[in-house]
Amino acid sequence: MADRPRVPLTPKTKQAFQKARRPTAPRVSDRAIVREVLPEIRRKLAAGWSYEEVRAEMARTLGFGGTRRTLYNYVWQLTLPEKHPLRSSEGSRAGTAIPDGAPAEPPQPRRSVRETLRGSKARPPTSERSGQKSKRPSLVEILNRPV
């Protein structure tokens, strides 16, 4: 260490240190950095840059402190509104926002599992539809056979 002249520790200097305020330069979040340069990030990715290369350059030039995965997540999240314009960020469920002037649809009744798997009308089993008895024995017949 270089020898620096020492400032005497007087009650006045101690009091000045106690009253010192933190620098007011606001810290810019990594998300805000990505939001600000998102168009440039997307151009670089389209030009063949990898997320790691973009992240390293952002760390060098802009002070980005996140990982490659953080960068990927921010780019994905900030791109969602462009891909899904009906999504609302006001705390409502995703995809439930209704554009202005659009009529609201009444909620649809829930379908049973059988209706979902077989269609809207539940059909009877194949043996009943064809009028013929199935060639395979039913589970009840198998279990009731003598041992």
N, CA, C and O atoms as a GROMACS GRO file, in nm:
protein
  588
    1MET      N    1   0.082  -0.118   0.000
    1MET     CA    2   0.000   0.000   0.000
    1MET      C    3   0.086   0.124   0.000
    1MET      O    4   0.193   0.131   0.061
    2ALA      N    5   0.034   0.221  -0.071
    2ALA     CA    6   0.106   0.348  -0.073
    2ALA      C    7   0.075   0.423   0.056
    2ALA      O    8  -0.035   0.415   0.110
    3ASP      N    9   0.175   0.494   0.102
    3ASP     CA   10   0.152   0.573   0.224
    3ASP      C   11   0.076   0.699   0.188
    3ASP      O   12   0.122   0.782   0.109
    4ARG      N   13  -0.040   0.711   0.246
    4ARG     CA   14  -0.121   0.832   0.226
    4ARG      C   15  -0.115   0.915   0.352
    4ARG      O   16  -0.100   0.863   0.463
    5PRO      N   17  -0.128   1.043   0.333
    5PRO     CA   18  -0.131   1.123   0.456
    5PRO      C   19  -0.257   1.091   0.535
    5PRO      O   20  -0.366   1.083   0.479
    6ARG      N   21  -0.241   1.073   0.661
    6ARG     CA   22  -0.354   1.037   0.746
    6ARG      C   23  -0.426   1.163   0.794
    6ARG      O   24  -0.365   1.262   0.834
    7VAL      N   25  -0.560   1.153   0.788
    7VAL     CA   26  -0.642   1.261   0.842
    7VAL      C   27  -0.663   1.230   0.989
    7VAL      O   28  -0.701   1.118   1.024
    8PRO      N   29  -0.640   1.326   1.072
    8PRO     CA   30  -0.656   1.296   1.215
    8PRO      C   31  -0.802   1.266   1.248
    8PRO      O   32  -0.893   1.332   1.198
    9LEU      N   33  -0.824   1.167   1.333
    9LEU     CA   34  -0.958   1.129   1.375
    9LEU      C   35  -1.000   1.218   1.491
    9LEU      O   36  -0.974   1.189   1.607
   10THR      N   37  -1.064   1.322   1.456
   10THR     CA   38  -1.113   1.414   1.557
   10THR      C   39  -1.263   1.393   1.570
   10THR      O   40  -1.325   1.332   1.483
   11PRO      N   41  -1.322   1.442   1.674
   11PRO     CA   42  -1.468   1.431   1.686
   11PRO      C   43  -1.540   1.494   1.567
   11PRO      O   44  -1.647   1.447   1.528
   12LYS      N   45  -1.484   1.598   1.511
   12LYS     CA   46  -1.546   1.666   1.395
   12LYS      C   47  -1.544   1.575   1.272
   12LYS      O   48  -1.644   1.568   1.200
   13THR      N   49  -1.433   1.504   1.245
   13THR     CA   50  -1.426   1.415   1.129
   13THR      C   51  -1.515   1.292   1.149
   13THR      O   52  -1.576   1.244   1.054
   14LYS      N   53  -1.522   1.241   1.273
   14LYS     CA   54  -1.610   1.128   1.301
   14LYS      C   55  -1.756   1.166   1.277
   14LYS      O   56  -1.833   1.089   1.220
   15GLN      N   57  -1.792   1.286   1.321
   15GLN     CA   58  -1.929   1.333   1.304
   15GLN      C   59  -1.960   1.354   1.155
   15GLN      O   60  -2.072   1.327   1.111
   16ALA      N   61  -1.864   1.401   1.079
   16ALA     CA   62  -1.883   1.420   0.935
   16ALA      C   63  -1.906   1.285   0.867
   16ALA      O   64  -1.989   1.275   0.776
   17PHE      N   65  -1.834   1.182   0.911
   17PHE     CA   66  -1.853   1.049   0.853
   17PHE      C   67  -1.990   0.992   0.890
   17PHE      O   68  -2.056   0.930   0.806
   18GLN      N   69  -2.033   1.013   1.013
   18GLN     CA   70  -2.164   0.964   1.056
   18GLN      C   71  -2.278   1.028   0.978
   18GLN      O   72  -2.377   0.963   0.948
   19LYS      N   73  -2.264   1.154   0.945
   19LYS     CA   74  -2.370   1.227   0.873
   19LYS      C   75  -2.362   1.210   0.722
   19LYS      O   76  -2.449   1.258   0.650
   20ALA      N   77  -2.260   1.142   0.675
   20ALA     CA   78  -2.244   1.124   0.530
   20ALA      C   79  -2.361   1.043   0.475
   20ALA      O   80  -2.405   0.946   0.536
   21ARG      N   81  -2.410   1.084   0.358
   21ARG     CA   82  -2.522   1.015   0.294
   21ARG      C   83  -2.470   0.926   0.183
   21ARG      O   84  -2.364   0.949   0.124
   22ARG      N   85  -2.546   0.826   0.157
   22ARG     CA   86  -2.512   0.733   0.049
   22ARG      C   87  -2.523   0.807  -0.085
   22ARG      O   88  -2.612   0.890  -0.102
   23PRO      N   89  -2.434   0.776  -0.180
   23PRO     CA   90  -2.446   0.840  -0.312
   23PRO      C   91  -2.584   0.813  -0.371
   23PRO      O   92  -2.639   0.704  -0.356
   24THR      N   93  -2.640   0.913  -0.438
   24THR     CA   94  -2.778   0.903  -0.487
   24THR      C   95  -2.790   0.847  -0.627
   24THR      O   96  -2.901   0.844  -0.681
   25ALA      N   97  -2.683   0.803  -0.688
   25ALA     CA   98  -2.693   0.746  -0.822
   25ALA      C   99  -2.780   0.620  -0.816
   25ALA      O  100  -2.744   0.525  -0.747
   26PRO      N  101  -2.893   0.620  -0.886
   26PRO     CA  102  -2.981   0.503  -0.878
   26PRO      C  103  -2.919   0.382  -0.947
   26PRO      O  104  -2.855   0.394  -1.052
   27ARG      N  105  -2.938   0.268  -0.886
   27ARG     CA  106  -2.890   0.143  -0.945
   27ARG      C  107  -2.990   0.100  -1.051
   27ARG      O  108  -3.109   0.090  -1.024
   28VAL      N  109  -2.941   0.075  -1.169
   28VAL     CA  110  -3.026   0.029  -1.278
   28VAL      C  111  -3.029  -0.123  -1.272
   28VAL      O  112  -2.924  -0.188  -1.272
   29SER      N  113  -3.149  -0.180  -1.268
   29SER     CA  114  -3.160  -0.325  -1.258
   29SER      C  115  -3.122  -0.391  -1.390
   29SER      O  116  -3.126  -0.329  -1.496
   30ASP      N  117  -3.086  -0.518  -1.381
   30ASP     CA  118  -3.052  -0.593  -1.502
   30ASP      C  119  -3.172  -0.601  -1.596
   30ASP      O  120  -3.156  -0.594  -1.718
   31ARG      N  121  -3.292  -0.617  -1.540
   31ARG     CA  122  -3.413  -0.623  -1.621
   31ARG      C  123  -3.434  -0.492  -1.697
   31ARG      O  124  -3.472  -0.494  -1.814
   32ALA      N  125  -3.409  -0.379  -1.630
   32ALA     CA  126  -3.424  -0.250  -1.697
   32ALA      C  127  -3.322  -0.235  -1.810
   32ALA      O  128  -3.353  -0.177  -1.914
   33ILE      N  129  -3.202  -0.285  -1.789
   33ILE     CA  130  -3.099  -0.280  -1.894
   33ILE      C  131  -3.146  -0.359  -2.015
   33ILE      O  132  -3.138  -0.311  -2.128
   34VAL      N  133  -3.196  -0.481  -1.991
   34VAL     CA  134  -3.242  -0.565  -2.102
   34VAL      C  135  -3.361  -0.499  -2.172
   34VAL      O  136  -3.367  -0.499  -2.295
   35ARG      N  137  -3.454  -0.443  -2.095
   35ARG     CA  138  -3.571  -0.376  -2.155
   35ARG      C  139  -3.526  -0.261  -2.245
   35ARG      O  140  -3.582  -0.241  -2.353
   36GLU      N  141  -3.425  -0.187  -2.201
   36GLU     CA  142  -3.378  -0.071  -2.277
   36GLU      C  143  -3.312  -0.110  -2.408
   36GLU      O  144  -3.329  -0.041  -2.509
   37VAL      N  145  -3.238  -0.219  -2.410
   37VAL     CA  146  -3.164  -0.257  -2.531
   37VAL      C  147  -3.221  -0.382  -2.598
   37VAL      O  148  -3.151  -0.447  -2.676
   38LEU      N  149  -3.346  -0.415  -2.568
   38LEU     CA  150  -3.406  -0.537  -2.624
   38LEU      C  151  -3.401  -0.544  -2.777
   38LEU      O  152  -3.369  -0.649  -2.832
   39PRO      N  153  -3.432  -0.434  -2.849
   39PRO     CA  154  -3.424  -0.444  -2.996
   39PRO      C  155  -3.284  -0.479  -3.045
   39PRO      O  156  -3.268  -0.556  -3.140
   40GLU      N  157  -3.181  -0.422  -2.980
   40GLU     CA  158  -3.044  -0.453  -3.020
   40GLU      C  159  -3.008  -0.598  -2.986
   40GLU      O  160  -2.939  -0.664  -3.063
   41ILE      N  161  -3.056  -0.646  -2.872
   41ILE     CA  162  -3.031  -0.786  -2.834
   41ILE      C  163  -3.093  -0.879  -2.938
   41ILE      O  164  -3.028  -0.974  -2.983
   42ARG      N  165  -3.216  -0.851  -2.977
   42ARG     CA  166  -3.284  -0.938  -3.074
   42ARG      C  167  -3.214  -0.934  -3.210
   42ARG      O  168  -3.208  -1.035  -3.279
   43ARG      N  169  -3.161  -0.816  -3.250
   43ARG     CA  170  -3.087  -0.808  -3.376
   43ARG      C  171  -2.960  -0.892  -3.370
   43ARG      O  172  -2.927  -0.963  -3.466
   44LYS      N  173  -2.889  -0.886  -3.258
   44LYS     CA  174  -2.766  -0.964  -3.244
   44LYS      C  175  -2.796  -1.115  -3.245
   44LYS      O  176  -2.723  -1.193  -3.307
   45LEU      N  177  -2.903  -1.155  -3.177
   45LEU     CA  178  -2.941  -1.296  -3.177
   45LEU      C  179  -2.978  -1.342  -3.318
   45LEU      O  180  -2.944  -1.452  -3.359
   46ALA      N  181  -3.049  -1.257  -3.392
   46ALA     CA  182  -3.086  -1.290  -3.530
   46ALA      C  183  -2.964  -1.297  -3.620
   46ALA      O  184  -2.962  -1.370  -3.719
   47ALA      N  185  -2.860  -1.220  -3.585
   47ALA     CA  186  -2.737  -1.219  -3.665
   47ALA      C  187  -2.645  -1.336  -3.630
   47ALA      O  188  -2.539  -1.351  -3.690
   48GLY      N  189  -2.686  -1.420  -3.533
   48GLY     CA  190  -2.607  -1.539  -3.503
   48GLY      C  191  -2.532  -1.535  -3.372
   48GLY      O  192  -2.460  -1.631  -3.341
   49TRP      N  193  -2.544  -1.430  -3.295
   49TRP     CA  194  -2.477  -1.425  -3.166
   49TRP      C  195  -2.545  -1.522  -3.072
   49TRP      O  196  -2.666  -1.544  -3.081
   50SER      N  197  -2.468  -1.582  -2.982
   50SER     CA  198  -2.527  -1.669  -2.880
   50SER      C  199  -2.566  -1.582  -2.760
   50SER      O  200  -2.520  -1.469  -2.746
   51TYR      N  201  -2.651  -1.637  -2.675
   51TYR     CA  202  -2.691  -1.563  -2.555
   51TYR      C  203  -2.570  -1.534  -2.467
   51TYR      O  204  -2.563  -1.428  -2.405
   52GLU      N  205  -2.475  -1.626  -2.461
   52GLU     CA  206  -2.356  -1.605  -2.379
   52GLU      C  207  -2.271  -1.491  -2.434
   52GLU      O  208  -2.218  -1.410  -2.357
   53GLU      N  209  -2.258  -1.484  -2.566
   53GLU     CA  210  -2.182  -1.374  -2.626
   53GLU      C  211  -2.250  -1.240  -2.601
   53GLU      O  212  -2.184  -1.140  -2.571
   54VAL      N  213  -2.383  -1.237  -2.613
   54VAL     CA  214  -2.458  -1.113  -2.587
   54VAL      C  215  -2.442  -1.074  -2.440
   54VAL      O  216  -2.420  -0.957  -2.409
   55ARG      N  217  -2.454  -1.174  -2.349
   55ARG     CA  218  -2.442  -1.145  -2.207
   55ARG      C  219  -2.303  -1.090  -2.173
   55ARG      O  220  -2.291  -0.995  -2.096
   56ALA      N  221  -2.198  -1.151  -2.230
   56ALA     CA  222  -2.062  -1.105  -2.201
   56ALA      C  223  -2.041  -0.962  -2.250
   56ALA      O  224  -1.980  -0.881  -2.180
   57GLU      N  225  -2.092  -0.930  -2.367
   57GLU     CA  226  -2.078  -0.794  -2.420
   57GLU      C  227  -2.158  -0.694  -2.337
   57GLU      O  228  -2.113  -0.582  -2.314
   58MET      N  229  -2.277  -0.734  -2.292
   58MET     CA  230  -2.357  -0.645  -2.207
   58MET      C  231  -2.288  -0.623  -2.072
   58MET      O  232  -2.294  -0.513  -2.017
   59ALA      N  233  -2.226  -0.726  -2.018
   59ALA     CA  234  -2.154  -0.712  -1.891
   59ALA      C  235  -2.036  -0.616  -1.908
   59ALA      O  236  -2.009  -0.535  -1.819
   60ARG      N  237  -1.967  -0.626  -2.021
   60ARG     CA  238  -1.851  -0.541  -2.046
   60ARG      C  239  -1.891  -0.396  -2.069
   60ARG      O  240  -1.827  -0.305  -2.017
   61THR      N  241  -1.996  -0.374  -2.147
   61THR     CA  242  -2.030  -0.238  -2.188
   61THR      C  243  -2.137  -0.171  -2.101
   61THR      O  244  -2.133  -0.050  -2.081
   62LEU      N  245  -2.233  -0.248  -2.051
   62LEU     CA  246  -2.346  -0.189  -1.980
   62LEU      C  247  -2.350  -0.220  -1.831
   62LEU      O  248  -2.432  -0.164  -1.758
   63GLY      N  249  -2.263  -0.308  -1.784
   63GLY     CA  250  -2.264  -0.344  -1.644
   63GLY      C  251  -2.370  -0.447  -1.607
   63GLY      O  252  -2.410  -0.456  -1.491
   64PHE      N  253  -2.415  -0.524  -1.705
   64PHE     CA  254  -2.514  -0.629  -1.680
   64PHE      C  255  -2.451  -0.733  -1.589
   64PHE      O  256  -2.341  -0.780  -1.616
   65GLY      N  257  -2.520  -0.769  -1.482
   65GLY     CA  258  -2.463  -0.862  -1.386
   65GLY      C  259  -2.528  -0.999  -1.384
   65GLY      O  260  -2.490  -1.084  -1.304
   66GLY      N  261  -2.624  -1.022  -1.473
   66GLY     CA  262  -2.696  -1.149  -1.473
   66GLY      C  263  -2.622  -1.259  -1.546
   66GLY      O  264  -2.518  -1.237  -1.608
   67THR      N  265  -2.677  -1.378  -1.536
   67THR     CA  266  -2.621  -1.495  -1.605
   67THR      C  267  -2.683  -1.506  -1.744
   67THR      O  268  -2.772  -1.429  -1.781
   68ARG      N  269  -2.635  -1.603  -1.820
   68ARG     CA  270  -2.692  -1.629  -1.952
   68ARG      C  271  -2.839  -1.664  -1.940
   68ARG      O  272  -2.921  -1.618  -2.019
   69ARG      N  273  -2.872  -1.745  -1.840
   69ARG     CA  274  -3.010  -1.788  -1.819
   69ARG      C  275  -3.100  -1.669  -1.782
   69ARG      O  276  -3.214  -1.659  -1.827
   70THR      N  277  -3.047  -1.579  -1.699
   70THR     CA  278  -3.121  -1.458  -1.662
   70THR      C  279  -3.151  -1.375  -1.786
   70THR      O  280  -3.263  -1.328  -1.803
   71LEU      N  281  -3.052  -1.358  -1.871
   71LEU     CA  282  -3.071  -1.282  -1.994
   71LEU      C  283  -3.177  -1.349  -2.081
   71LEU      O  284  -3.266  -1.282  -2.133
   72TYR      N  285  -3.167  -1.480  -2.096
   72TYR     CA  286  -3.265  -1.554  -2.177
   72TYR      C  287  -3.406  -1.534  -2.121
   72TYR      O  288  -3.498  -1.506  -2.198
   73ASN      N  289  -3.423  -1.547  -1.989
   73ASN     CA  290  -3.555  -1.530  -1.928
   73ASN      C  291  -3.609  -1.389  -1.947
   73ASN      O  292  -3.727  -1.372  -1.979
   74TYR      N  293  -3.524  -1.286  -1.930
   74TYR     CA  294  -3.571  -1.149  -1.949
   74TYR      C  295  -3.612  -1.125  -2.093
   74TYR      O  296  -3.716  -1.062  -2.118
   75VAL      N  297  -3.534  -1.173  -2.188
   75VAL     CA  298  -3.570  -1.155  -2.329
   75VAL      C  299  -3.701  -1.226  -2.358
   75VAL      O  300  -3.787  -1.170  -2.427
   76TRP      N  301  -3.719  -1.346  -2.308
   76TRP     CA  302  -3.842  -1.421  -2.330
   76TRP      C  303  -3.962  -1.349  -2.268
   76TRP      O  304  -4.065  -1.333  -2.333
   77GLN      N  305  -3.948  -1.305  -2.142
   77GLN     CA  306  -4.058  -1.238  -2.073
   77GLN      C  307  -4.094  -1.105  -2.138
   77GLN      O  308  -4.212  -1.072  -2.150
   78LEU      N  309  -3.995  -1.030  -2.181
   78LEU     CA  310  -4.022  -0.900  -2.241
   78LEU      C  311  -4.073  -0.912  -2.384
   78LEU      O  312  -4.126  -0.816  -2.439
   79THR      N  313  -4.057  -1.028  -2.445
   79THR     CA  314  -4.107  -1.052  -2.580
   79THR      C  315  -4.250  -1.104  -2.577
   79THR      O  316  -4.321  -1.091  -2.677
   80LEU      N  317  -4.295  -1.162  -2.466
   80LEU     CA  318  -4.431  -1.217  -2.455
   80LEU      C  319  -4.540  -1.119  -2.494
   80LEU      O  320  -4.629  -1.158  -2.571
   81PRO      N  321  -4.540  -0.994  -2.447
   81PRO     CA  322  -4.648  -0.904  -2.485
   81PRO      C  323  -4.658  -0.883  -2.635
   81PRO      O  324  -4.768  -0.859  -2.686
   82GLU      N  325  -4.547  -0.891  -2.706
   82GLU     CA  326  -4.550  -0.876  -2.852
   82GLU      C  327  -4.618  -0.997  -2.917
   82GLU      O  328  -4.692  -0.982  -3.014
   83LYS      N  329  -4.591  -1.115  -2.864
   83LYS     CA  330  -4.647  -1.236  -2.922
   83LYS      C  331  -4.792  -1.257  -2.880
   83LYS      O  332  -4.871  -1.311  -2.957
   84HIS      N  333  -4.828  -1.216  -2.758
   84HIS     CA  334  -4.962  -1.236  -2.704
   84HIS      C  335  -5.018  -1.102  -2.658
   84HIS      O  336  -5.012  -1.072  -2.538
   85PRO      N  337  -5.072  -1.022  -2.747
   85PRO     CA  338  -5.116  -0.888  -2.710
   85PRO      C  339  -5.233  -0.885  -2.612
   85PRO      O  340  -5.255  -0.782  -2.549
   86LEU      N  341  -5.309  -0.994  -2.597
   86LEU     CA  342  -5.423  -0.994  -2.506
   86LEU      C  343  -5.384  -1.021  -2.362
   86LEU      O  344  -5.467  -1.010  -2.272
   87ARG      N  345  -5.257  -1.055  -2.340
   87ARG     CA  346  -5.215  -1.080  -2.202
   87ARG      C  347  -5.213  -0.948  -2.126
   87ARG      O  348  -5.172  -0.845  -2.179
   88SER      N  349  -5.257  -0.954  -2.005
   88SER     CA  350  -5.264  -0.834  -1.923
   88SER      C  351  -5.166  -0.846  -1.809
   88SER      O  352  -5.150  -0.955  -1.753
   89SER      N  353  -5.099  -0.738  -1.774
   89SER     CA  354  -5.004  -0.741  -1.664
   89SER      C  355  -5.065  -0.686  -1.536
   89SER      O  356  -4.992  -0.654  -1.443
   90GLU      N  357  -5.196  -0.676  -1.529
   90GLU     CA  358  -5.261  -0.617  -1.413
   90GLU      C  359  -5.302  -0.720  -1.311
   90GLU      O  360  -5.392  -0.694  -1.230
   91GLY      N  361  -5.240  -0.836  -1.311
   91GLY     CA  362  -5.268  -0.936  -1.209
   91GLY      C  363  -5.381  -1.030  -1.244
   91GLY      O  364  -5.410  -1.120  -1.167
   92SER      N  365  -5.445  -1.012  -1.359
   92SER     CA  366  -5.551  -1.106  -1.395
   92SER      C  367  -5.488  -1.230  -1.453
   92SER      O  368  -5.370  -1.231  -1.487
   93ARG      N  369  -5.565  -1.335  -1.465
   93ARG     CA  370  -5.512  -1.459  -1.518
   93ARG      C  371  -5.466  -1.438  -1.661
   93ARG      O  372  -5.529  -1.363  -1.737
   94ALA      N  373  -5.358  -1.503  -1.699
   94ALA     CA  374  -5.303  -1.490  -1.834
   94ALA      C  375  -5.404  -1.535  -1.937
   94ALA      O  376  -5.467  -1.640  -1.923
   95GLY      N  377  -5.418  -1.454  -2.041
   95GLY     CA  378  -5.504  -1.491  -2.151
   95GLY      C  379  -5.650  -1.460  -2.128
   95GLY      O  380  -5.733  -1.496  -2.212
   96THR      N  381  -5.688  -1.395  -2.018
   96THR     CA  382  -5.828  -1.370  -1.992
   96THR      C  383  -5.868  -1.227  -2.025
   96THR      O  384  -5.986  -1.192  -2.012
   97ALA      N  385  -5.774  -1.144  -2.066
   97ALA     CA  386  -5.808  -1.006  -2.099
   97ALA      C  387  -5.895  -1.004  -2.225
   97ALA      O  388  -5.871  -1.078  -2.320
   98ILE      N  389  -5.996  -0.917  -2.224
   98ILE     CA  390  -6.087  -0.906  -2.337
   98ILE      C  391  -6.066  -0.770  -2.399
   98ILE      O  392  -6.070  -0.669  -2.328
   99PRO      N  393  -6.043  -0.762  -2.531
   99PRO     CA  394  -6.022  -0.633  -2.593
   99PRO      C  395  -6.147  -0.546  -2.578
   99PRO      O  396  -6.258  -0.596  -2.566
  100ASP      N  397  -6.126  -0.413  -2.581
  100ASP     CA  398  -6.238  -0.320  -2.569
  100ASP      C  399  -6.339  -0.342  -2.680
  100ASP      O  400  -6.302  -0.360  -2.796
  101GLY      N  401  -6.467  -0.340  -2.644
  101GLY     CA  402  -6.573  -0.354  -2.743
  101GLY      C  403  -6.608  -0.497  -2.778
  101GLY      O  404  -6.706  -0.520  -2.849
  102ALA      N  405  -6.530  -0.594  -2.731
  102ALA     CA  406  -6.559  -0.733  -2.764
  102ALA      C  407  -6.664  -0.786  -2.667
  102ALA      O  408  -6.655  -0.759  -2.548
  103PRO      N  409  -6.763  -0.861  -2.716
  103PRO     CA  410  -6.863  -0.915  -2.625
  103PRO      C  411  -6.802  -1.023  -2.537
  103PRO      O  412  -6.722  -1.105  -2.582
  104ALA      N  413  -6.841  -1.023  -2.411
  104ALA     CA  414  -6.792  -1.125  -2.319
  104ALA      C  415  -6.872  -1.253  -2.341
  104ALA      O  416  -6.995  -1.250  -2.347
  105GLU      N  417  -6.801  -1.365  -2.353
  105GLU     CA  418  -6.868  -1.494  -2.373
  105GLU      C  419  -6.903  -1.553  -2.238
  105GLU      O  420  -6.826  -1.542  -2.143
  106PRO      N  421  -7.020  -1.618  -2.228
  106PRO     CA  422  -7.052  -1.683  -2.100
  106PRO      C  423  -6.960  -1.803  -2.080
  106PRO      O  424  -6.916  -1.864  -2.176
  107PRO      N  425  -6.930  -1.835  -1.956
  107PRO     CA  426  -6.840  -1.950  -1.931
  107PRO      C  427  -6.904  -2.079  -1.981
  107PRO      O  428  -7.024  -2.100  -1.967
  108GLN      N  429  -6.821  -2.164  -2.038
  108GLN     CA  430  -6.867  -2.293  -2.089
  108GLN      C  431  -6.874  -2.393  -1.975
  108GLN      O  432  -6.789  -2.392  -1.887
  109PRO      N  433  -6.977  -2.482  -1.976
  109PRO     CA  434  -6.983  -2.582  -1.869
  109PRO      C  435  -6.867  -2.680  -1.883
  109PRO      O  436  -6.821  -2.709  -1.994
  110ARG      N  437  -6.822  -2.730  -1.770
  110ARG     CA  438  -6.711  -2.826  -1.772
  110ARG      C  439  -6.759  -2.959  -1.828
  110ARG      O  440  -6.872  -3.001  -1.804
  111ARG      N  441  -6.672  -3.024  -1.903
  111ARG     CA  442  -6.704  -3.156  -1.958
  111ARG      C  443  -6.642  -3.262  -1.871
  111ARG      O  444  -6.536  -3.242  -1.812
  112SER      N  445  -6.709  -3.376  -1.862
  112SER     CA  446  -6.654  -3.486  -1.784
  112SER      C  447  -6.536  -3.545  -1.860
  112SER      O  448  -6.515  -3.518  -1.977
  113VAL      N  449  -6.460  -3.626  -1.790
  113VAL     CA  450  -6.345  -3.692  -1.852
  113VAL      C  451  -6.391  -3.779  -1.967
  113VAL      O  452  -6.327  -3.781  -2.073
  114ARG      N  453  -6.500  -3.852  -1.949
  114ARG     CA  454  -6.550  -3.940  -2.055
  114ARG      C  455  -6.588  -3.858  -2.178
  114ARG      O  456  -6.556  -3.896  -2.291
  115GLU      N  457  -6.656  -3.745  -2.157
  115GLU     CA  458  -6.694  -3.660  -2.270
  115GLU      C  459  -6.571  -3.603  -2.339
  115GLU      O  460  -6.567  -3.594  -2.462
  116THR      N  461  -6.472  -3.567  -2.261
  116THR     CA  462  -6.351  -3.512  -2.319
  116THR      C  463  -6.279  -3.616  -2.403
  116THR      O  464  -6.231  -3.586  -2.513
  117LEU      N  465  -6.271  -3.740  -2.352
  117LEU     CA  466  -6.198  -3.843  -2.424
  117LEU      C  467  -6.275  -3.896  -2.545
  117LEU      O  468  -6.214  -3.930  -2.646
  118ARG      N  469  -6.407  -3.903  -2.536
  118ARG     CA  470  -6.486  -3.964  -2.643
  118ARG      C  471  -6.561  -3.864  -2.729
  118ARG      O  472  -6.623  -3.904  -2.828
  119GLY      N  473  -6.557  -3.739  -2.697
  119GLY     CA  474  -6.633  -3.641  -2.773
  119GLY      C  475  -6.746  -3.588  -2.688
  119GLY      O  476  -6.756  -3.624  -2.570
  120SER      N  477  -6.831  -3.505  -2.744
  120SER     CA  478  -6.933  -3.440  -2.665
  120SER      C  479  -7.044  -3.536  -2.620
  120SER      O  480  -7.103  -3.515  -2.515
  121LYS      N  481  -7.072  -3.640  -2.697
  121LYS     CA  482  -7.174  -3.737  -2.657
  121LYS      C  483  -7.106  -3.867  -2.618
  121LYS      O  484  -7.031  -3.926  -2.696
  122ALA      N  485  -7.134  -3.910  -2.497
  122ALA     CA  486  -7.075  -4.036  -2.450
  122ALA      C  487  -7.141  -4.151  -2.524
  122ALA      O  488  -7.264  -4.162  -2.525
  123ARG      N  489  -7.061  -4.236  -2.583
  123ARG     CA  490  -7.115  -4.351  -2.658
  123ARG      C  491  -7.108  -4.475  -2.571
  123ARG      O  492  -7.017  -4.487  -2.488
  124PRO      N  493  -7.199  -4.566  -2.588
  124PRO     CA  494  -7.191  -4.691  -2.512
  124PRO      C  495  -7.072  -4.773  -2.559
  124PRO      O  496  -7.021  -4.749  -2.668
  125PRO      N  497  -7.028  -4.869  -2.479
  125PRO     CA  498  -6.915  -4.954  -2.520
  125PRO      C  499  -6.942  -5.021  -2.654
  125PRO      O  500  -7.058  -5.036  -2.695
  126THR      N  501  -6.838  -5.062  -2.722
  126THR     CA  502  -6.846  -5.119  -2.857
  126THR      C  503  -6.940  -5.239  -2.864
  126THR      O  504  -7.015  -5.252  -2.960
  127SER      N  505  -6.937  -5.327  -2.764
  127SER     CA  506  -7.020  -5.447  -2.769
  127SER      C  507  -7.168  -5.411  -2.771
  127SER      O  508  -7.246  -5.480  -2.837
  128GLU      N  509  -7.208  -5.308  -2.701
  128GLU     CA  510  -7.348  -5.268  -2.699
  128GLU      C  511  -7.387  -5.200  -2.830
  128GLU      O  512  -7.502  -5.214  -2.874
  129ARG      N  513  -7.295  -5.128  -2.893
  129ARG     CA  514  -7.326  -5.057  -3.017
  129ARG      C  515  -7.346  -5.155  -3.133
  129ARG      O  516  -7.436  -5.136  -3.215
  130SER      N  517  -7.265  -5.258  -3.138
  130SER     CA  518  -7.273  -5.350  -3.252
  130SER      C  519  -7.381  -5.455  -3.233
  130SER      O  520  -7.418  -5.524  -3.328
  131GLY      N  521  -7.434  -5.469  -3.111
  131GLY     CA  522  -7.536  -5.569  -3.085
  131GLY      C  523  -7.477  -5.707  -3.065
  131GLY      O  524  -7.552  -5.803  -3.045
  132GLN      N  525  -7.346  -5.720  -3.070
  132GLN     CA  526  -7.282  -5.851  -3.051
  132GLN      C  527  -7.210  -5.851  -2.916
  132GLN      O  528  -7.164  -5.748  -2.867
  133LYS      N  529  -7.203  -5.968  -2.862
  133LYS     CA  530  -7.129  -5.981  -2.738
  133LYS      C  531  -6.980  -5.983  -2.770
  133LYS      O  532  -6.936  -6.040  -2.870
  134SER      N  533  -6.903  -5.919  -2.683
  134SER     CA  534  -6.759  -5.913  -2.702
  134SER      C  535  -6.701  -6.054  -2.691
  134SER      O  536  -6.750  -6.135  -2.612
  135LYS      N  537  -6.597  -6.084  -2.770
  135LYS     CA  538  -6.532  -6.215  -2.767
  135LYS      C  539  -6.448  -6.230  -2.641
  135LYS      O  540  -6.426  -6.342  -2.593
  136ARG      N  541  -6.402  -6.120  -2.586
  136ARG     CA  542  -6.322  -6.127  -2.465
  136ARG      C  543  -6.415  -6.134  -2.345
  136ARG      O  544  -6.517  -6.066  -2.342
  137PRO      N  545  -6.381  -6.215  -2.245
  137PRO     CA  546  -6.465  -6.219  -2.123
  137PRO      C  547  -6.445  -6.090  -2.044
  137PRO      O  548  -6.337  -6.030  -2.047
  138SER      N  549  -6.549  -6.049  -1.975
  138SER     CA  550  -6.540  -5.928  -1.895
  138SER      C  551  -6.457  -5.955  -1.770
  138SER      O  552  -6.433  -6.071  -1.735
  139LEU      N  553  -6.416  -5.853  -1.705
  139LEU     CA  554  -6.336  -5.865  -1.585
  139LEU      C  555  -6.415  -5.940  -1.477
  139LEU      O  556  -6.357  -6.018  -1.402
  140VAL      N  557  -6.546  -5.916  -1.469
  140VAL     CA  558  -6.629  -5.985  -1.370
  140VAL      C  559  -6.628  -6.135  -1.395
  140VAL      O  560  -6.616  -6.213  -1.301
  141GLU      N  561  -6.641  -6.176  -1.522
  141GLU     CA  562  -6.639  -6.318  -1.556
  141GLU      C  563  -6.505  -6.382  -1.522
  141GLU      O  564  -6.501  -6.495  -1.475
  142ILE      N  565  -6.397  -6.309  -1.546
  142ILE     CA  566  -6.264  -6.362  -1.517
  142ILE      C  567  -6.246  -6.382  -1.367
  142ILE      O  568  -6.194  -6.485  -1.324
  143LEU      N  569  -6.290  -6.286  -1.290
  143LEU     CA  570  -6.273  -6.294  -1.145
  143LEU      C  571  -6.365  -6.395  -1.080
  143LEU      O  572  -6.334  -6.447  -0.973
  144ASN      N  573  -6.480  -6.425  -1.144
  144ASN     CA  574  -6.576  -6.521  -1.089
  144ASN      C  575  -6.551  -6.663  -1.132
  144ASN      O  576  -6.626  -6.752  -1.089
  145ARG      N  577  -6.452  -6.692  -1.212
  145ARG     CA  578  -6.422  -6.828  -1.255
  145ARG      C  579  -6.376  -6.911  -1.136
  145ARG      O  580  -6.310  -6.860  -1.045
  146PRO      N  581  -6.411  -7.039  -1.135
  146PRO     CA  582  -6.364  -7.125  -1.026
  146PRO      C  583  -6.212  -7.143  -1.035
  146PRO      O  584  -6.154  -7.141  -1.143
  147VAL      N  585  -6.154  -7.161  -0.922
  147VAL     CA  586  -6.008  -7.175  -0.916
  147VAL      C  587  -5.962  -7.314  -0.945
  147VAL      O  588  -5.842  -7.340  -0.943
   0.00000   0.00000   0.00000
